[in-house]
Amino acid sequence: MFSMGLLFDYLHFGSFYGTLFSLGAYLLPNMFAIMSLAQYYAGAVLIYKLQKKINLMLGSGNVNLEQTKHLYLQLDDCVRLITRSYALLIVTNVFGSINVTSLQLLEIYQYVQANDSNIIYMAYNVLWILLQLCMLLMVLCPSERIKQENESSVLVEDQQLTRLRMLTLGQKKIVPTACGILKLELSSLSSIFVALLSFMIILIQFDSAKLNKHNGAVTALDSIYNSKG
């Protein structure tokens, strides 16, 4: 995906220095962010699998109640710990994704308004939008799976097992949050898209003033790359 992005960048702008600018301004920061988010994703998926295993043990009825309760609560602490460790990165990535995606959508809008059907540049912007969406899903999907596993119903008849389930029910409604701002669940995508739409409206209003454009550039970003070239 990164290689294709750089290829589209070079084919559209036709400048080696412009491609180097994309490498430093877009590609490397996103690569480092994805490497860190991949560690969070792997840890969250591991917690989900262990939690699923414990729920299966509860359903079988052949478990040590005290040990199972201890493991269950430990996993809950692990969720909190891994979320707290990556909270700043997650929040920064989400707000960065909103800004970058808004700018990429604005670029597409400006080319459509100019009746310039540049397929390569359209594909270039769509590629970066998909990258930002993938980074968002890397954060929200595993947390959503953990939440669903917590809320999965286990039918047990044993009174002691039922009591254990009641002890852990308090953990069900606890949704991890990053920096107390962003709830790590798929329903947060709606809030993110609302923020994205609001930012897009503001950018389009500013675009009507044709700020920061010169030398016949369709978009402000084109003028920046032309100067780099």
Disulfide bonds with the S-S distance in Angstrom:
none
